[in-house]
Structure formats: structure tokens, C-alpha cells
Amino acid sequence: MPYDIPPFLLRTLLGFGLGVLLGFVARRGRFCTLAAIEDAVYANDTRQIRAWILATAIAIIGVHGLELWGGLDLTRSIYTGPRIEWGGAIGGGLLFGVGMALVGTCGFGTLLRLGGGDLKALVTFLVMALTAMITMRGLIGLGRIPITDPLIFELSDSASQRLPKLLGLTGSSVSLMAMALGAAIAIVACAQPNIARSFRLLAVGIGVGLIVVLGWWATGIAGFDLFETRRVESFSFVAPLGETLLYLMLASGLRPDFPVGAVLGVVAGAFLAARTSGQFEWQAPDGAGEMRRHLFGAFLMGAGGIAALGCTIGQGVTGLSTLSFGSILAVVSMLVGARIGLYWLVERLT
């Protein structure tokens, strides 16, 4: 490697730096998956969801460009293997979506709120991180694995769940087809005049997509070590919340990596965005009812996100950038879960 520092430390530093950029851009651009869903459902306004789709399209183009010309090996990610964990993707995605509606944002949005001084977000972060660790390695995991593992659909050992490969494409045609699809999606996302004329929406969509691509570059190229077993990855905000909490408690016995740097960086970037725009303000819960809703929603997001292998960023922009079939299942399930949660909170009472 051309760097005179350990690969894990390089990945951590890159994760922090890119996380600062992501947190700053997303908070300034008001990038929020749940807000995009609410606008589309209740205001018939698809501008924010189009910005989210644009971010995903940019990520698809960039990631497959790195694969074709930069040496990125996507077979080393969690998204592209032959195991389609459809039970976890659907069940976990539904739970995550409902939890997202209860909290009012996802794991990524929680970090953005935390950077702006929202104390409810601090509680959500702690509960979500703790639940994620319990679901991965603790008591909930003991019940999760017997339920989800029998539902795994195994392709052949050499197969991949990436859509181009499921369609029979091989070699460079996989990346070329993916880049063409990403370009088409970007054109469709920008087809509405309101988003095409909105600098904020275009900037946040393109910015988030490019930063996710740089996350892949950080772990799969710049910080890649052939002798390490860690998978290549980009931004995700469920398991990394648990990893960050664990590292903050046991730093002397653990070494950080990209996810820990990314989580801390996003909070720092959101803080900078809030302070420089005059939006930083300490906020407390309005009452016990709101706090209960945040606690339960954070629990659902922590457990559901682990079962689904990610969140609306991890399985969304990051996972969808690989055109993984499992990511598509998870994201659709999260959208359905969010719609169910919004119905429960809004429409059921009116």
C-alpha cells in the first residue's frame, strides 16, 4: 500500500472524513427517507423521494465504474453473495420501517438530529445501538437465527444475487449494464421540472450518491488489505451504531474501522451544519408518550435492521448501488413498514 499507516486506521480516518461530508451535506440538504415518504404520501410531493432515487442512481454508476476501472471487488461485500436471506430482508425490513415511522426518522437521520442537539436522538441512538448488538450477538440473536436461517435461498456457490448476473450477464457487461441502468434512473429521477430546477435537491442527491461511492473506494481500494477478512463496505447505520457504542466503552481492547469512523463523522458533520446555519438547539422530549414511541421505534429499528442486514442507507443507497436482489427486497419491505407505521400514527386516529 502507498500509505504508511495500518489499513484499519486508514479506513477509520477515511470513514470519519467522509462521514463529516455526508453529515454536513445531508443535514444542510434535509435528506431524510421518512420525510420523503411522508411528502409523497400526504402531500403528493415526490421531490424528496426523487432526490433519494437520484442518490441511489449516482451510487450505482459510481460503484460499477470503480468495479470496471478501479479494481473494486464487489464479491467481497455482504450484498452480492449467493445467499438470498429473504426472510430477514422482508421481516426485518418491515420491522425497521415501522420503527422508522415511530421515531420519525431512520438510524442515519438519528445521527443528523443528534448533531443538531436533539436529546431524543441520543436516546434513540443508545437503544438502537444496544438492540443491534443484542440482536447480532445476544439473546435476540438466539431467537433470530433459527427463524431466519431456514428461509435463506441458496444459489449455486459461484452465483451472485446481483441483478445483471441473475439475468445471465458476465464480465464487463455486468458493470456496463449497471451503469446504463443507473444513468436511466437518474434521468427519470430528474424528469420532474421542480427537482431539475432545485439546486438543493440536486446537490444533496448527487452529493450523497458520490459520498457513498467514496465509501466503497475507502474500504475496497484505498484501505483494502488482501490479508484481512473484513468485507468491503460503505455507509450503513444499524450494526455500525452498535460497533461504535462498543468501541466507545471498550476502546482499549478493540480497534476501530470504517463504520465507527463513519458514525462519529456523520454526527460531527451534522453538528457543523447545524452550527454554521444557526440551527443547533438542545431539544428534549415533549412528554412520556413521545419518549415511549422513540424507545419502541428504536428497538424495532435495531432488531429489524440487523435481520434485514441494513437500513435505508445501508440496504438502500449502499446496497442498491450493487443492484443486489436482497437489497431490493429489504428496501421495499422498509417502505411498506414505514407506510404501515404512518397509517398507525396518522390515519388511524383521524
C-alpha positions in Angstrom: 0.0 0.0 0.0 1.2 3.6 -0.7 0.2 4.6 2.8 2.5 4.3 5.9 -0.3 3.7 8.3 -2.2 0.4 9.1 -5.1 -0.3 6.8 -7.7 -0.3 9.6 -6.6 3.1 10.8 -6.7 4.5 7.2 -10.2 3.1 6.8 -11.2 4.7 10.1 -9.8 8.1 9.2 -11.4 8.0 5.7 -14.7 6.9 7.3 -14.6 9.8 9.6 -13.7 12.3 6.9 -16.3 11.1 4.5 -18.8 10.8 7.4 -18.3 14.5 8.1 -19.0 15.3 4.5 -22.1 13.1 4.5 -23.5 14.5 7.7 -22.9 18.1 6.6 -24.4 17.6 3.1 -27.4 15.6 4.3 -28.3 17.9 7.2 -27.9 21.1 5.0 -29.9 19.4 2.2 -32.6 18.0 4.6 -32.0 14.5 3.2 -34.5 12.2 5.1 -36.0 9.0 3.8 -39.1 9.1 6.0 -39.7 12.8 5.2 -39.6 11.8 1.5 -42.2 9.1 2.1 -44.4 11.4 4.1 -44.3 14.1 1.4 -45.1 11.6 -1.3 -48.0 10.0 0.6 -49.6 13.0 2.2 -48.6 16.0 0.0 -48.3 14.2 -3.3 -44.8 15.8 -3.5 -42.2 13.4 -4.9 -39.3 15.8 -5.0 -37.5 14.4 -1.9 -38.1 10.8 -3.0 -36.7 11.7 -6.4 -33.6 13.2 -4.7 -33.2 9.9 -2.8 -33.5 7.9 -6.0 -31.0 10.2 -7.7 -28.5 9.5 -4.9 -29.0 5.8 -5.5 -28.6 6.2 -9.3 -25.3 8.1 -8.8 -24.1 5.4 -6.4 -24.9 2.7 -9.0 -23.0 4.5 -11.7 -20.0 5.2 -9.5 -19.7 1.9 -7.8 -19.8 0.0 -11.1 -17.3 2.4 -12.6 -15.0 1.6 -9.7 -15.6 -2.1 -10.4 -14.9 -1.7 -14.1 -11.9 0.6 -14.0 -10.8 1.0 -10.3 -10.3 -2.6 -9.2 -13.2 -2.7 -6.7 -14.2 -6.3 -5.9 -17.9 -6.4 -5.0 -17.8 -10.1 -4.4 -16.2 -9.2 -1.0 -19.3 -7.3 0.1 -22.3 -8.7 2.1 -24.7 -7.8 -0.7 -23.6 -9.8 -3.6 -23.1 -13.4 -2.4 -25.2 -16.5 -3.3 -27.3 -16.4 -0.1 -30.6 -14.5 -0.5 -31.8 -14.0 3.1 -35.3 -13.2 2.0 -36.9 -13.9 5.4 -34.7 -11.5 7.2 -34.9 -8.9 4.4 -38.7 -8.9 4.4 -39.4 -9.4 8.1 -36.6 -7.2 9.3 -37.4 -4.6 6.7 -41.0 -4.4 7.9 -39.9 -4.0 11.5 -37.4 -1.4 10.6 -39.9 0.6 8.5 -42.5 0.6 11.4 -39.8 1.7 13.8 -38.7 4.4 11.5 -42.2 5.8 11.4 -42.5 5.7 15.2 -39.2 7.5 15.7 -39.8 9.9 12.8 -36.5 9.1 11.1 -34.0 6.2 10.4 -30.7 5.5 12.0 -28.9 7.9 9.7 -31.4 10.6 10.4 -31.0 9.9 14.2 -27.3 10.8 13.8 -28.2 14.0 11.9 -30.6 15.0 14.6 -28.1 14.2 17.3 -25.6 16.5 15.7 -28.3 19.3 15.9 -28.7 18.9 19.6 -31.8 16.6 19.8 -31.6 14.7 23.1 -34.4 12.3 21.9 -32.0 11.3 19.1 -29.4 10.4 21.8 -31.8 8.1 23.5 -32.8 6.6 20.1 -29.1 6.1 19.2 -28.3 4.3 22.5 -31.4 2.0 22.4 -30.9 1.2 18.7 -27.2 0.5 19.2 -27.8 -1.7 22.2 -30.6 -3.6 20.4 -28.4 -4.1 17.4 -25.7 -5.7 19.5 -28.2 -7.9 21.3 -29.7 -9.0 18.0 -26.3 -9.8 16.5 -24.6 -11.5 19.4 -27.0 -11.7 22.3 -30.3 -13.1 23.4 -32.4 -11.8 20.5 -29.9 -13.4 18.1 -30.5 -16.8 19.7 -34.1 -16.5 18.6 -33.5 -14.7 15.3 -31.1 -17.2 13.7 -33.5 -20.3 14.0 -36.3 -18.2 12.4 -34.4 -16.5 9.5 -31.7 -19.1 8.6 -34.2 -21.8 7.3 -35.6 -19.1 5.0 -32.3 -18.5 3.2 -32.4 -19.3 -0.5 -29.1 -20.6 -1.7 -27.9 -20.0 -5.3 -25.0 -22.1 -6.6 -21.7 -21.4 -4.9 -20.3 -19.4 -7.8 -23.5 -17.4 -8.4 -24.4 -13.9 -7.3 -27.6 -12.1 -6.4 -26.8 -9.0 -8.4 -29.5 -8.4 -11.0 -27.2 -8.3 -14.1 -25.7 -11.6 -13.1 -29.2 -13.1 -12.4 -30.0 -12.1 -15.9 -27.0 -14.1 -17.2 -24.5 -11.3 -17.9 -20.9 -11.8 -17.2 -17.6 -9.9 -17.2 -17.5 -6.2 -18.0 -21.1 -6.4 -19.4 -22.3 -6.5 -15.8 -20.8 -3.2 -14.9 -21.7 -1.6 -18.2 -25.4 -2.7 -17.9 -25.5 -1.4 -14.3 -24.0 2.0 -15.3 -26.6 2.3 -18.1 -29.4 1.4 -15.7 -28.1 4.0 -13.2 -28.0 6.7 -15.9 -31.6 5.9 -16.9 -32.7 6.0 -13.3 -31.0 9.4 -12.8 -32.7 10.8 -15.9 -36.1 9.6 -14.7 -35.5 11.0 -11.2 -34.7 14.4 -12.7 -37.6 14.4 -15.1 -39.8 16.5 -12.9 -39.2 20.2 -13.5 -39.4 21.0 -9.8 -36.4 18.9 -8.9 -34.5 19.8 -12.1 -34.7 23.5 -11.0 -33.9 22.8 -7.3 -30.2 23.3 -6.6 -30.7 21.9 -3.0 -32.3 18.7 -4.1 -29.9 18.1 -7.0 -26.9 18.9 -4.8 -28.0 16.6 -1.9 -28.9 13.7 -4.3 -25.6 13.9 -6.2 -23.6 14.6 -3.1 -25.0 11.7 -1.0 -24.5 9.3 -4.0 -20.9 10.4 -4.6 -20.0 10.1 -0.9 -21.4 6.5 -0.8 -19.2 5.7 -3.8 -16.2 7.2 -2.0 -17.1 4.9 1.0 -16.7 1.9 -1.3 -13.4 3.3 -2.6 -12.2 3.8 1.0 -12.7 0.2 2.1 -12.3 -1.6 -1.2 -9.4 0.2 -2.8 -7.6 2.8 -0.7 -7.8 0.9 2.6 -8.1 -2.6 1.2 -5.8 -5.3 2.6 -5.8 -8.7 0.9 -4.8 -10.4 4.1 -7.7 -9.1 6.2 -11.1 -10.9 6.4 -13.2 -7.7 6.7 -15.6 -7.2 3.9 -15.6 -4.2 1.6 -18.4 -1.8 2.6 -19.8 1.7 2.5 -22.2 3.6 4.7 -24.7 1.8 6.9 -26.3 2.8 10.2 -27.5 -0.2 12.2 -24.7 -2.6 13.1 -22.2 0.3 13.0 -24.2 2.1 15.7 -23.6 -1.0 17.9 -20.0 -1.2 16.9 -19.5 2.5 17.8 -21.1 2.1 21.2 -19.0 -1.0 21.9 -15.8 0.8 20.8 -16.6 3.9 23.0 -16.9 1.5 26.0 -14.0 -0.8 25.3 -11.6 1.3 23.2 -8.5 -0.2 24.8 -9.5 -3.7 23.7 -10.8 -3.0 20.3 -9.6 -1.3 17.1 -12.0 0.9 15.1 -12.7 0.6 11.4 -14.6 2.4 8.7 -18.1 2.1 10.3 -17.0 3.6 13.7 -15.3 6.5 11.9 -18.3 7.0 9.7 -20.8 7.2 12.6 -18.7 9.7 14.5 -18.1 11.6 11.4 -21.7 12.0 10.5 -22.5 13.4 13.9 -19.6 15.8 13.6 -20.7 16.8 10.1 -24.3 17.3 11.2 -23.1 19.4 14.2 -21.0 21.6 11.8 -24.0 22.1 9.5 -26.3 22.9 12.4 -23.9 25.4 14.0 -23.0 27.2 10.7 -26.6 27.6 9.8 -27.8 28.7 13.2 -30.0 25.6 13.6 -28.2 24.0 16.6 -30.7 23.8 19.5 -30.9 21.5 22.5 -34.3 19.6 22.3 -36.0 17.4 24.9 -39.0 15.0 24.6 -42.4 16.7 24.8 -43.7 14.0 27.2 -43.7 10.4 28.2 -45.8 9.3 25.2 -43.3 10.7 22.8 -40.4 9.0 24.7 -42.2 5.6 24.7 -42.7 5.9 20.9 -39.0 6.7 20.4 -37.9 3.8 22.6 -40.1 1.2 20.9 -39.3 2.6 17.5 -35.5 2.5 18.2 -35.9 -1.1 19.4 -37.7 -2.1 16.2 -35.1 -0.4 14.0 -32.2 -2.1 15.9 -33.7 -5.6 15.7 -35.2 -5.2 12.2 -32.1 -3.6 10.7 -29.9 -6.4 11.8 -32.3 -9.0 10.4 -32.5 -7.0 7.2 -28.7 -6.5 7.1 -29.0 -2.8 6.9 -31.1 0.4 7.0 -32.5 2.8 4.4 -28.9 3.9 3.7 -27.1 0.5 4.3 -29.5 -1.6 2.2 -30.9 1.5 0.4 -28.3 3.7 -1.3 -25.3 1.5 -0.4 -26.9 -1.9 -1.0 -28.9 -0.9 -4.0 -25.7 0.5 -5.6 -24.6 -3.1 -6.1 -28.0 -4.0 -7.7 -28.5 -6.7 -5.1 -31.7 -8.6 -5.1 -31.7 -8.9 -1.3 -31.3 -5.1 -1.0 -34.3 -4.6 -3.2 -36.4 -6.9 -1.0 -35.2 -5.2 2.1 -35.9 -1.6 0.9 -39.3 -2.4 -0.5 -40.2 -4.0 2.9 -38.9 -1.0 4.7 -41.1 1.3 2.6 -44.1 -0.9 3.3 -43.3 -1.0 7.0 -43.0 2.8 7.1 -46.4 3.1 5.4 -47.9 0.8 7.9 -46.3 2.8 10.7 -47.5 6.1 9.3 -51.1 4.8 9.0 -51.0 3.7 12.6 -49.7 7.1 13.8 -51.6 9.4 11.5 -54.6 7.9 9.7 -55.9 5.5 12.3 -56.6 8.4 14.7 -58.4 10.6 12.2 
